[in-house]
Amino acid sequence: MPTPSMEDYIEQIYMLIEDKGYARVSDIAEALSVHPSSVTKMVQKLDKDEYLVYEKYRGLILTPKGKKIGKRLVYRHELLEQLLRIIGVKEENIYEDVEGIEHHLSWDAIDRVGDLVQFFEEDDNRIEVLRDIQRKNEEEQ
């Protein structure tokens, strides 16, 4: 099982490959705001743990195991963003809030979050009822 730090790297590598077709050490470093040497060290560890294949000066590719986890990590992040939007968290807070909680939830909890998001998205009236409750609470404060 990858550590939270490993998850951040796998997620970022997966997104870069999806967006650009490749992920370079410099791109990963920029996206995660870390030094390239830190990326190289982590990429070597991820290679050792068979999440990706890394060849110095040639780049990296995710293994099937790495792709599967990367896809799931992106799903988790997007799902938590959806939930926070539904419950009315301010847009400027959502990314940081998700970053703060995503590694602390079990996959069982993520599955339940998915059920809850689906419940709200199946019927727009449910979201409106939630918004009405939020407005009422704000007025009372």
C-alpha positions as CSV (number, residue, x, y, z in Angstrom):
1,M,0.0,0.0,0.0
2,P,1.5,3.4,-0.9
3,T,2.1,6.0,1.7
4,P,0.3,9.4,1.4
5,S,3.4,10.9,-0.1
6,M,3.6,8.1,-2.6
7,E,-0.1,8.6,-3.4
8,D,0.5,12.3,-4.2
9,Y,3.3,11.4,-6.6
10,I,1.3,8.6,-8.3
11,E,-1.7,10.8,-8.6
12,Q,0.3,13.6,-10.1
13,I,2.2,11.3,-12.5
14,Y,-1.1,9.8,-13.6
15,M,-2.6,13.2,-14.3
16,L,0.4,14.4,-16.2
17,I,0.5,11.3,-18.4
18,E,-3.3,11.7,-19.0
19,D,-2.9,15.4,-19.9
20,K,0.4,15.5,-21.8
21,G,1.2,11.9,-22.7
22,Y,4.3,11.9,-20.5
23,A,5.6,12.9,-17.1
24,R,9.0,14.4,-16.6
25,V,10.8,14.8,-13.3
26,S,10.7,18.6,-13.8
27,D,6.9,18.6,-14.5
28,I,6.3,16.5,-11.4
29,A,8.5,18.8,-9.3
30,E,6.7,21.9,-10.5
31,A,3.3,20.4,-9.9
32,L,4.1,19.2,-6.4
33,S,6.3,22.2,-5.5
34,V,9.2,20.1,-4.6
35,H,12.8,19.9,-5.7
36,P,13.7,17.7,-8.7
37,S,16.0,15.7,-6.5
38,S,13.1,14.8,-4.2
39,V,11.1,13.6,-7.3
40,T,14.0,11.5,-8.5
41,K,14.3,9.8,-5.1
42,M,10.5,9.1,-4.9
43,V,10.4,7.9,-8.5
44,Q,13.2,5.4,-7.7
45,K,11.2,4.2,-4.7
46,L,8.0,3.9,-6.8
47,D,10.0,2.0,-9.4
48,K,11.3,-0.4,-6.7
49,D,7.7,-0.9,-5.5
50,E,6.6,-1.6,-9.0
51,Y,4.2,1.4,-9.4
52,L,6.2,2.7,-12.4
53,V,9.2,1.9,-14.5
54,Y,11.9,4.6,-14.4
55,E,15.1,4.8,-16.5
56,K,17.4,7.6,-15.7
57,Y,17.4,10.2,-18.5
58,R,14.7,8.3,-20.4
59,G,11.6,9.1,-18.4
60,L,9.0,6.9,-16.7
61,I,5.8,5.0,-17.3
62,L,3.2,3.7,-14.9
63,T,2.9,0.0,-14.6
64,P,-0.6,-1.5,-14.7
65,K,-0.6,-1.4,-10.9
66,G,0.5,2.2,-10.9
67,K,-2.2,3.1,-13.5
68,K,-4.9,1.4,-11.5
69,I,-4.0,3.2,-8.3
70,G,-3.4,6.5,-10.1
71,K,-6.9,6.4,-11.7
72,R,-8.4,5.6,-8.3
73,L,-6.5,8.4,-6.6
74,V,-7.7,10.9,-9.2
75,Y,-11.3,9.6,-8.7
76,R,-11.0,10.0,-4.9
77,H,-9.8,13.6,-5.3
78,E,-12.5,14.6,-7.8
79,L,-15.2,12.9,-5.7
80,L,-14.2,14.8,-2.6
81,E,-14.2,18.0,-4.6
82,Q,-17.7,17.2,-5.8
83,L,-18.9,16.5,-2.2
84,L,-17.4,19.8,-0.9
85,R,-19.1,21.7,-3.7
86,I,-22.4,20.1,-3.0
87,I,-22.3,20.9,0.7
88,G,-21.4,24.5,-0.1
89,V,-17.7,24.9,0.6
90,K,-16.3,28.0,-1.0
91,E,-14.5,27.2,-4.2
92,E,-11.3,28.9,-3.1
93,N,-11.0,26.4,-0.2
94,I,-11.9,23.2,-1.9
95,Y,-8.5,22.1,-3.3
96,E,-6.7,22.6,0.0
97,D,-9.4,21.0,2.0
98,V,-9.4,17.9,-0.2
99,E,-5.6,17.8,0.0
100,G,-6.0,17.9,3.8
101,I,-8.5,15.0,4.1
102,E,-8.0,12.7,1.1
103,H,-5.3,10.5,2.7
104,H,-7.2,10.1,6.0
105,L,-10.3,8.4,4.6
106,S,-10.6,4.6,4.1
107,W,-11.7,3.3,0.7
108,D,-14.9,2.2,2.4
109,A,-15.5,5.9,3.4
110,I,-14.7,7.0,-0.1
111,D,-17.3,4.5,-1.5
112,R,-19.9,5.9,0.9
113,V,-19.0,9.5,-0.2
114,G,-19.6,8.3,-3.7
115,D,-23.0,7.0,-2.7
116,L,-23.8,10.4,-1.1
117,V,-22.7,12.4,-4.1
118,Q,-24.7,10.1,-6.3
119,F,-27.8,10.6,-4.1
120,F,-27.5,14.4,-4.4
121,E,-26.8,14.4,-8.1
122,E,-29.7,12.1,-8.9
123,D,-32.2,14.9,-8.0
124,D,-31.3,18.6,-8.2
125,N,-34.1,19.3,-5.7
126,R,-32.0,17.6,-3.0
127,I,-29.1,20.0,-3.6
128,E,-31.6,22.9,-3.5
129,V,-33.0,21.7,-0.2
130,L,-29.5,21.6,1.2
131,R,-28.8,25.2,-0.1
132,D,-32.1,26.4,1.5
133,I,-31.0,24.9,4.9
134,Q,-27.6,26.6,4.5
135,R,-29.2,30.0,3.7
136,K,-31.5,29.7,6.6
137,N,-28.6,28.8,9.0
138,E,-26.6,31.8,7.7
139,E,-29.5,34.2,8.2
140,E,-29.9,32.9,11.8
141,Q,-26.2,33.6,12.6
